[in-house]
Amino acid sequence: MRIIIGGAGRVGLELARALRKESKDVVLVDVDARAVKTAQGMDVLVIQGDITDRSKFIEAGIEDAQIFVAATDSDERNILACTLAKYVHEKETTSKRGPITTICRLHDPRLVSESNLGHLHEWTGVDYIVNPIAGAIDRLLTGLRSSSFEEVIPFGSGTHILELDIDKDATFVGKTLREAGKLTEGKLPLIVGLKRSKISGKVPNADDFLMEGDRIAVATSDQDKFDSILDIFGHKITPYPDHPKVLIFGATQAGIEISSKFLATGSSVTIIERNLQAANDLAGTELASNPRFEIIHGDHLDKSLLSEVEIESHDIAIAAFSNDNESIAATLLASDLGVLRTGLILHSSDLVNVVRRMGITFAVDRNRIAVDGFLSRIHTKLPGSYAVLSSIQDVVGFRFHVSEKSGLHGKNIASTNLPDWCKIGFIHREEESRSYSVPPSPSTNLELNDWLTIFLPPDKVEDFEKKYKV
């Protein structure tokens, strides 16, 4: 499969790396000479040029491409490039392969709404969009439940992967997974990823040892089990309030959407906005009519203002400015003034680990979210979530439909003979009256139309697709 990526920035480069791990044929196109130079160390074809230039699509071999991804920071250029890619592919392709699939990165909420209503495809030809803000907010709000989670990845239908370290106080340090299961009397949650210092990550088996400091990925279908998972792996539990009092810095798109999420769950929210016009604009919206919402015009770094709003009485403080340094400064000040939980939505993946060491409770990299969004859309044969585990990047997870041709229905997991390099994390089942998750034990029977979430090395994805006729 040939995939052309327009834009060799952070998102384009990370996406190309992930696809190369799956042995996909990747072409990167970018007009910036520095971005091209950075990308030349990768095992991909790199072309310097404008993604709105027809000749560059021809140079990239668009006649043999199945997918075009527009991953620049400009919504307008991304849409135009997708439309042009469709046109050039149709003109240059002589086979009966079918039209190219176009995937577009968008930020503008008006364009996102156009896509959700189905209109964007009609007037641009864009097949799918990726809006990293929505995914980043979901991860942030879930991750803020505990300072011990390194990452929280949603996989749909209420399921999550939690990435955390094994603390020295875990009772099974130095034991195998099999032994740990016995020590916890069967309460050990399902571990789908394991990473140790200087050793590649893997999908673990029953004979792998669990050591202090190991980074693990745990599958859970119940947020109410987050605390018990922390306890099992030796972490201190800090109770999360039912209806937290939230302070948000900046009336940005992300700040407004975060406010709406918290208000919908009964929380109270205050936004501090430095720009008078932005504050006034928000004050005139339906959001501001909520009695549990307040918008304040002022400087989020003004300690006297923060004292007036009684910042220490807030349970959570969040910043999501376009400037990462500004966001970091705001949340660090909030932490110093007594806010126990602080959150960030950042642009730089390099800063995510840094701010955790500074004491920020949870940070999300929107570029990482964008990459996962593109991967989900690229793997159209695997509908649903598709993600590279953030800190165990040698493992990916995706949803898989148990169809007639898969040959898995009617069997229990033990008799499916799934390869030892993959593991079922979740089984989601839908009936007429309800939708629910089924524990993936060896005796669990798989039914037709079940949805499985599979975890495996990225270079085995194609093997899995072939074996089970995806």
Backbone torsions as a table, in degrees:
resi	resn	phi	psi	omega
1	MET	NA	124.0	175.9
2	ARG	-95.9	130.7	179.4
3	ILE	-125.3	124.6	176.9
4	ILE	-99.7	128.6	179.6
5	ILE	-113.0	121.0	176.1
6	GLY	-91.9	110.4	-177.7
7	GLY	113.3	114.7	-179.0
8	ALA	-109.2	36.6	173.1
9	GLY	-78.1	-160.5	-177.6
10	ARG	-59.5	-43.2	-178.1
11	VAL	-67.6	-47.4	-179.4
12	GLY	-60.3	-42.4	-179.3
13	LEU	-67.0	-45.2	-179.9
14	GLU	-65.6	-37.2	177.4
15	LEU	-65.1	-42.6	178.9
16	ALA	-62.1	-41.5	179.1
17	ARG	-62.6	-44.2	-179.4
18	ALA	-63.1	-40.6	-178.7
19	LEU	-71.4	-33.7	177.8
20	ARG	-67.8	-30.9	176.2
21	LYS	-64.3	-21.8	176.0
22	GLU	-95.2	7.5	179.7
23	SER	64.7	29.1	175.4
24	LYS	-78.3	149.9	176.2
25	ASP	-83.6	113.6	-171.5
26	VAL	-118.7	136.7	173.3
27	VAL	-122.7	128.5	177.4
28	LEU	-107.6	133.7	178.3
29	VAL	-126.4	126.8	178.3
30	ASP	-151.6	143.3	-178.4
31	VAL	-81.1	-20.4	-175.8
32	ASP	-81.7	121.0	-177.8
33	ALA	-62.4	-34.6	179.6
34	ARG	-68.2	-40.7	178.2
35	ALA	-64.3	-39.5	179.0
36	VAL	-63.8	-42.5	179.8
37	LYS	-62.5	-41.2	178.6
38	THR	-62.3	-39.4	-175.6
39	ALA	-76.5	-16.9	-173.8
40	GLN	-68.9	-14.3	176.7
41	GLY	-80.5	-4.6	-178.9
42	MET	-94.3	160.0	-179.8
43	ASP	-84.8	60.9	179.2
44	VAL	-140.8	160.4	172.5
45	LEU	-80.0	126.0	-178.2
46	VAL	-115.9	128.8	-178.7
47	ILE	-124.8	128.6	174.7
48	GLN	-88.1	124.7	-179.5
49	GLY	166.8	172.2	-176.4
50	ASP	-87.5	132.1	-178.5
51	ILE	-75.1	-1.8	172.3
52	THR	-103.5	14.1	178.2
53	ASP	-102.3	116.0	-177.0
54	ARG	-54.6	-38.9	-175.9
55	SER	-64.0	-29.2	-179.4
56	LYS	-71.6	-31.5	174.8
57	PHE	-66.9	-39.5	178.7
58	ILE	-66.1	-42.2	177.8
59	GLU	-62.4	-31.9	-179.5
60	ALA	-79.1	-3.4	179.3
61	GLY	74.6	45.3	-174.6
62	ILE	-63.9	-22.9	-179.7
63	GLU	-64.2	-22.6	179.8
64	ASP	-103.9	3.6	-176.3
65	ALA	-89.5	145.6	175.7
66	GLN	-102.7	-23.4	-174.8
67	ILE	-140.0	138.6	169.3
68	PHE	-120.8	129.8	178.9
69	VAL	-114.0	124.2	175.6
70	ALA	-101.4	107.4	-170.0
71	ALA	-121.2	23.7	178.0
72	THR	-77.8	176.5	179.3
73	ASP	-83.0	-6.4	-175.9
74	SER	-101.2	117.6	177.7
75	ASP	-59.4	-44.0	-175.1
76	GLU	-64.9	-44.4	179.8
77	ARG	-66.9	-36.9	179.2
78	ASN	-63.1	-45.0	-179.9
79	ILE	-64.6	-46.1	-179.6
80	LEU	-61.6	-41.3	-179.5
81	ALA	-64.7	-39.6	178.7
82	CYS	-63.9	-42.9	179.3
83	THR	-63.6	-43.2	179.5
84	LEU	-66.1	-40.0	179.8
85	ALA	-59.9	-41.8	177.4
86	LYS	-59.7	-46.1	-176.5
87	TYR	-65.4	-48.4	-177.1
88	VAL	-66.2	-40.6	179.2
89	HIS	-60.4	-43.5	-179.9
90	GLU	-63.3	-39.7	-178.1
91	LYS	-74.1	-32.4	-173.2
92	GLU	-93.6	-17.4	-174.6
93	THR	-92.7	127.8	179.2
94	THR	-104.9	-13.4	-178.8
95	SER	-79.8	175.5	178.6
96	LYS	-100.4	33.3	-175.7
97	ARG	-67.2	-28.1	-176.5
98	GLY	102.1	170.6	-176.4
99	PRO	-68.1	155.5	176.6
100	ILE	-75.0	146.3	175.5
101	THR	-90.7	129.9	-179.7
102	THR	-112.9	136.6	-178.9
103	ILE	-128.6	127.7	-169.0
104	CYS	-122.3	131.4	174.5
105	ARG	-84.1	125.6	-178.4
106	LEU	-130.9	146.9	177.1
107	HIS	-118.8	-36.5	-174.5
108	ASP	-63.2	120.6	-178.0
109	PRO	-61.1	-26.8	178.0
110	ARG	-67.8	-40.9	178.4
111	LEU	-71.5	-36.2	176.4
112	VAL	-61.6	-41.7	177.5
113	SER	-63.3	-40.5	176.5
114	GLU	-57.3	-40.5	179.7
115	SER	-68.9	-44.1	-178.5
116	ASN	-61.6	-30.9	179.3
117	LEU	-84.3	-6.4	179.0
118	GLY	88.2	1.7	-176.3
119	HIS	-79.3	-34.3	-175.1
120	LEU	-59.6	-41.9	179.7
121	HIS	-62.6	-35.7	-177.5
122	GLU	-65.1	-41.7	-174.7
123	TRP	-102.8	-2.8	177.4
124	THR	-126.7	-23.3	-174.9
125	GLY	83.9	2.2	177.8
126	VAL	-66.7	127.1	-177.6
127	ASP	-81.9	-45.4	-178.0
128	TYR	-138.2	153.7	173.3
129	ILE	-121.4	159.0	173.1
130	VAL	-125.6	118.9	178.4
131	ASN	-114.7	96.2	-172.5
132	PRO	-66.2	-21.8	-177.1
133	ILE	-61.1	-47.8	-177.0
134	ALA	-60.2	-45.8	179.5
135	GLY	-65.8	-37.3	-180.0
136	ALA	-64.6	-40.5	-179.8
137	ILE	-64.7	-44.2	180.0
138	ASP	-60.1	-43.9	179.8
139	ARG	-66.2	-40.9	-178.1
140	LEU	-62.9	-48.7	-175.6
141	LEU	-65.5	-33.9	177.2
142	THR	-74.2	-41.4	-178.3
143	GLY	-66.4	-25.8	-179.5
144	LEU	-69.4	-8.2	179.9
145	ARG	-66.5	-21.0	179.0
146	SER	-154.0	143.6	177.6
147	SER	-80.5	-7.5	-175.8
148	SER	-89.1	-14.1	178.9
149	PHE	-80.5	128.5	174.9
150	GLU	-79.7	-31.1	179.2
151	GLU	-158.3	147.9	174.5
152	VAL	-130.0	116.1	-175.8
153	ILE	-114.9	116.8	177.3
154	PRO	-77.3	139.7	177.9
155	PHE	-120.2	21.3	175.9
156	GLY	86.0	155.3	176.7
157	SER	57.4	32.9	177.0
158	GLY	79.8	7.1	-179.7
159	THR	-93.5	150.3	-179.2
160	HIS	-142.6	152.3	165.8
161	ILE	-107.7	126.9	178.5
162	LEU	-107.8	125.6	176.4
163	GLU	-104.8	125.5	-178.6
164	LEU	-155.0	168.3	179.0
165	ASP	-97.1	151.6	173.7
166	ILE	-81.6	119.9	-178.3
167	ASP	-82.2	159.9	-179.5
168	LYS	-62.7	-21.9	-177.2
169	ASP	-84.7	-2.9	175.8
170	ALA	-65.5	133.3	-172.4
171	THR	-70.0	-15.1	-173.8
172	PHE	-110.2	18.9	177.8
173	VAL	-59.7	130.0	-178.7
174	GLY	89.5	0.5	179.3
175	LYS	-103.5	160.6	174.3
176	THR	-78.0	166.3	176.4
177	LEU	-58.4	-39.0	179.4
178	ARG	-62.5	-45.2	179.6
179	GLU	-67.8	-37.8	179.7
180	ALA	-64.2	-36.8	177.7
181	GLY	-62.1	-38.9	179.1
182	LYS	-71.1	-40.4	-179.5
183	LEU	-64.0	-32.5	-179.7
184	THR	-94.6	9.3	177.3
185	GLU	55.4	43.7	176.4
186	GLY	79.3	6.1	-177.9
187	LYS	-92.5	-1.1	179.3
188	LEU	-65.8	122.4	179.6
189	PRO	-67.2	161.5	-176.7
190	LEU	-71.0	121.5	178.3
191	ILE	-98.1	118.7	-176.4
192	VAL	-107.3	-7.8	178.7
193	GLY	-147.5	143.1	-179.2
194	LEU	-142.1	128.8	180.0
195	LYS	-135.2	129.2	178.3
196	ARG	-119.3	150.9	-178.8
197	SER	-51.9	129.2	176.8
198	LYS	68.4	10.0	178.3
199	ILE	-125.8	138.0	-178.2
200	SER	-61.8	150.1	176.8
201	GLY	-71.7	160.5	-177.4
202	LYS	-158.1	164.9	166.5
203	VAL	-83.8	115.2	-171.9
204	PRO	-76.9	157.4	172.8
205	ASN	-115.3	178.1	-173.0
206	ALA	-64.0	-20.1	-177.1
207	ASP	-96.3	0.8	177.6
208	ASP	-76.9	141.3	-179.6
209	PHE	-85.5	151.6	175.3
210	LEU	-109.8	119.6	-175.4
211	MET	-118.8	155.8	176.3
212	GLU	-57.0	132.3	178.6
213	GLY	89.3	-7.6	175.7
214	ASP	-61.1	138.5	171.6
215	ARG	-90.1	126.1	-178.3
216	ILE	-124.0	156.5	173.4
217	ALA	-117.3	120.1	-174.4
218	VAL	-112.0	135.3	179.0
219	ALA	-94.8	133.5	175.6
220	THR	-146.6	145.1	178.4
221	SER	-110.9	16.3	-175.2
222	ASP	-146.8	113.9	178.4
223	GLN	-62.7	-25.7	179.5
224	ASP	-66.8	-13.7	179.8
225	LYS	-92.7	-0.5	-178.3
226	PHE	-55.3	-46.4	-176.7
227	ASP	-65.8	-40.8	-179.9
228	SER	-66.4	-33.6	176.6
229	ILE	-65.3	-43.5	177.1
230	LEU	-59.7	-43.2	-178.1
231	ASP	-63.8	-42.9	-179.0
232	ILE	-60.6	-37.0	-177.2
233	PHE	-95.3	16.7	168.5
234	GLY	87.6	15.2	-176.6
235	HIS	-97.8	149.8	176.3
236	LYS	-74.2	139.9	-178.1
237	ILE	-101.6	127.0	173.8
238	THR	-109.5	113.6	-175.4
239	PRO	-56.1	137.4	179.0
240	TYR	-97.2	127.5	-177.1
241	PRO	-65.6	146.9	-179.8
242	ASP	-64.1	-41.4	-179.0
243	HIS	-133.3	80.2	-174.2
244	PRO	-64.1	152.0	173.0
245	LYS	-92.8	121.3	-166.4
246	VAL	-119.0	136.0	174.0
247	LEU	-115.6	127.6	-178.5
248	ILE	-120.2	132.0	179.0
249	PHE	-95.8	113.0	174.9
250	GLY	101.1	126.1	176.6
251	ALA	-87.3	50.6	177.6
252	THR	-80.0	173.6	176.2
253	GLN	-55.8	-46.3	-180.0
254	ALA	-64.5	-43.3	-179.2
255	GLY	-60.1	-41.0	179.6
256	ILE	-68.1	-42.1	-179.8
257	GLU	-68.0	-37.0	176.1
258	ILE	-63.3	-42.2	178.0
259	SER	-57.6	-46.4	-179.3
260	SER	-60.6	-40.1	180.0
261	LYS	-63.1	-45.9	-179.0
262	PHE	-68.1	-42.4	-179.9
263	LEU	-61.1	-35.7	-179.1
264	ALA	-66.3	-19.0	-179.7
265	THR	-103.9	11.6	176.0
266	GLY	90.7	6.4	179.1
267	SER	-80.4	165.5	173.2
268	SER	-107.4	142.4	-172.2
269	VAL	-133.7	136.9	171.0
270	THR	-124.1	130.4	174.2
271	ILE	-109.5	131.8	172.0
272	ILE	-106.4	122.4	-176.8
273	GLU	-126.0	126.8	-177.3
274	ARG	-73.4	-35.4	-176.2
275	ASN	-83.1	121.8	-175.9
276	LEU	-62.2	-42.4	-178.6
277	GLN	-64.3	-42.4	179.3
278	ALA	-63.9	-40.2	178.8
279	ALA	-64.6	-43.0	179.6
280	ASN	-66.0	-39.6	179.1
281	ASP	-61.3	-42.8	-179.2
282	LEU	-69.5	-34.6	180.0
283	ALA	-62.8	-23.0	-178.9
284	GLY	-93.3	7.1	-177.4
285	THR	-95.2	169.0	178.0
286	GLU	-63.3	-32.4	179.6
287	LEU	-56.6	-40.7	-176.0
288	ALA	-70.3	-12.7	178.9
289	SER	-79.9	-9.7	178.8
290	ASN	-70.9	127.0	-177.4
291	PRO	-64.2	-17.1	179.5
292	ARG	-95.5	11.6	-178.9
293	PHE	-119.8	141.1	177.4
294	GLU	-140.3	136.8	175.1
295	ILE	-114.4	128.2	-177.8
296	ILE	-122.0	129.5	174.5
297	HIS	-86.5	122.7	178.9
298	GLY	170.6	175.6	-178.5
299	ASP	-86.5	122.4	-178.2
300	HIS	-69.8	-8.0	176.7
301	LEU	-103.4	5.6	180.0
302	ASP	-84.3	107.7	-175.6
303	LYS	-62.6	-33.9	179.2
304	SER	-65.8	-38.9	177.1
305	LEU	-65.9	-43.3	179.7
306	LEU	-64.0	-31.8	176.2
307	SER	-68.8	-39.2	179.4
308	GLU	-62.9	-36.8	180.0
309	VAL	-85.4	5.4	179.2
310	GLU	53.7	59.7	-174.8
311	ILE	-57.4	-32.8	-178.3
312	GLU	-66.5	-16.2	179.1
313	SER	-84.1	-6.8	-178.9
314	HIS	-85.6	142.9	179.4
315	ASP	-82.8	-30.5	-173.9
316	ILE	-140.0	141.0	170.9
317	ALA	-129.4	133.7	-174.9
318	ILE	-134.0	140.3	174.0
319	ALA	-130.5	139.4	179.1
320	ALA	-146.1	53.6	178.1
321	PHE	-73.6	166.2	175.7
322	SER	-71.3	-22.3	178.0
323	ASN	-99.9	116.0	-176.6
324	ASP	-60.6	-40.8	-178.1
325	ASN	-63.3	-36.9	178.1
326	GLU	-66.1	-40.5	178.6
327	SER	-64.5	-43.1	-179.5
328	ILE	-63.2	-43.4	-179.4
329	ALA	-61.3	-41.2	-178.0
330	ALA	-65.7	-44.5	-177.2
331	THR	-74.0	-34.0	176.8
332	LEU	-64.5	-40.0	177.2
333	LEU	-63.9	-43.1	178.6
334	ALA	-60.6	-41.0	178.4
335	SER	-63.6	-43.3	178.7
336	ASP	-62.1	-29.9	-176.7
337	LEU	-92.2	8.2	169.6
338	GLY	112.4	1.9	177.9
339	VAL	-78.9	125.3	-173.7
340	LEU	-76.4	-35.0	-178.5
341	ARG	-116.5	125.2	179.6
342	THR	-128.7	141.5	-176.7
343	GLY	-134.3	152.5	-178.6
344	LEU	-137.9	141.7	164.4
345	ILE	-111.4	115.0	-173.4
346	LEU	-110.8	164.7	173.6
347	HIS	-96.6	-24.9	-173.7
348	SER	-103.0	121.3	177.0
349	SER	-67.2	-28.0	-179.4
350	ASP	-64.6	-29.9	-175.5
351	LEU	-83.2	-18.2	-175.9
352	VAL	-59.5	-49.5	179.9
353	ASN	-69.0	-32.7	-179.5
354	VAL	-64.2	-47.1	-176.1
355	VAL	-68.9	-27.9	175.9
356	ARG	-63.7	-37.0	178.2
357	ARG	-70.5	-21.3	177.5
358	MET	-78.7	-13.8	-179.2
359	GLY	110.7	1.9	175.2
360	ILE	-67.8	135.3	-175.1
361	THR	-64.2	-50.4	-175.4
362	PHE	-153.3	135.7	179.3
363	ALA	-131.9	144.3	-178.8
364	VAL	-123.0	137.0	177.0
365	ASP	-98.2	110.5	-176.0
366	ARG	-66.3	-24.5	176.6
367	ASN	-68.5	-37.4	176.2
368	ARG	-63.0	-39.5	178.5
369	ILE	-64.1	-40.4	179.7
370	ALA	-62.6	-42.7	179.3
371	VAL	-60.9	-45.9	178.7
372	ASP	-61.5	-38.4	178.1
373	GLY	-63.6	-42.0	177.4
374	PHE	-64.4	-42.6	179.9
375	LEU	-61.5	-39.7	178.3
376	SER	-61.9	-39.6	-179.0
377	ARG	-76.8	-33.5	178.5
378	ILE	-65.6	-39.5	-180.0
379	HIS	-87.3	64.5	-176.5
380	THR	-66.5	-20.2	177.0
381	LYS	-77.1	-10.2	179.0
382	LEU	-119.1	72.8	-173.0
383	PRO	-60.4	140.2	-178.6
384	GLY	111.3	-165.1	-174.8
385	SER	-67.0	144.7	173.1
386	TYR	-144.7	123.5	-176.5
387	ALA	-149.1	144.5	169.1
388	VAL	-85.7	128.2	178.7
389	LEU	-60.4	132.4	-168.0
390	SER	-61.4	-45.6	-177.0
391	SER	-108.0	0.2	174.8
392	ILE	-127.8	69.6	-168.4
393	GLN	-73.9	0.8	174.3
394	ASP	-88.7	8.5	179.0
395	VAL	-132.9	135.2	174.4
396	VAL	-123.4	158.4	176.9
397	GLY	-130.1	145.2	176.3
398	PHE	-153.2	160.7	177.7
399	ARG	-90.3	141.5	-175.3
400	PHE	-134.4	132.7	-177.0
401	HIS	-91.5	126.9	177.1
402	VAL	-81.1	97.1	-178.9
403	SER	-102.1	177.3	177.8
404	GLU	-58.8	-43.7	-173.6
405	LYS	-76.5	-13.6	179.6
406	SER	-68.4	-28.1	179.9
407	GLY	75.9	12.6	-176.8
408	LEU	-99.4	-21.7	-175.3
409	HIS	-69.6	146.0	-178.3
410	GLY	85.9	-1.9	179.7
411	LYS	-111.2	151.5	169.2
412	ASN	-85.7	164.5	-172.9
413	ILE	-59.8	-36.9	-178.1
414	ALA	-63.4	-30.5	-176.2
415	SER	-95.9	2.1	-179.6
416	THR	-77.3	-17.4	-178.2
417	ASN	56.7	40.3	174.0
418	LEU	-61.4	142.1	179.8
419	PRO	-57.3	150.9	-177.8
420	ASP	-71.5	-9.3	178.7
421	TRP	-88.6	4.2	177.6
422	CYS	-132.1	159.3	-177.6
423	LYS	-145.5	140.6	175.1
424	ILE	-83.8	122.1	178.8
425	GLY	-91.0	-42.0	-177.6
426	PHE	-138.9	149.8	168.5
427	ILE	-123.4	119.2	179.7
428	HIS	-110.1	130.8	-175.7
429	ARG	-127.1	137.7	179.8
430	GLU	-120.9	132.7	173.4
431	GLU	-122.9	175.3	-175.6
432	GLU	-59.1	-38.9	-173.5
433	SER	-101.3	-11.5	-176.8
434	ARG	-158.9	166.6	178.3
435	SER	-134.1	132.5	-173.3
436	TYR	-154.8	165.6	177.4
437	SER	-102.5	145.0	179.9
438	VAL	-115.6	130.5	178.9
439	PRO	-61.3	132.6	-177.8
440	PRO	-84.8	66.2	177.3
441	SER	-86.3	162.0	-178.6
442	PRO	-55.7	-29.1	-177.2
443	SER	-89.4	-2.9	-178.4
444	THR	-68.5	127.1	177.5
445	ASN	-84.4	135.8	177.4
446	LEU	-91.3	135.0	-178.8
447	GLU	-112.0	156.5	177.1
448	LEU	-58.2	134.8	179.3
449	ASN	77.3	8.2	168.2
450	ASP	-63.3	153.5	171.9
451	TRP	-111.8	121.0	177.7
452	LEU	-104.1	139.9	170.0
453	THR	-103.4	114.1	-173.1
454	ILE	-103.0	139.5	175.8
455	PHE	-120.1	132.4	-174.2
456	LEU	-164.7	167.0	176.2
457	PRO	-66.2	145.6	-177.5
458	PRO	-60.2	-30.9	-179.2
459	ASP	-76.9	-1.3	177.6
460	LYS	-104.2	-0.9	-177.6
461	VAL	-60.5	-46.9	-178.6
462	GLU	-63.9	-38.1	177.1
463	ASP	-61.5	-41.8	-179.9
464	PHE	-64.4	-43.5	-179.5
465	GLU	-60.6	-40.8	180.0
466	LYS	-70.1	-43.8	-175.6
467	LYS	-62.4	-41.0	-175.4
468	TYR	-107.0	18.0	171.4
469	LYS	52.4	48.5	177.9
470	VAL	-68.5	NA	NA
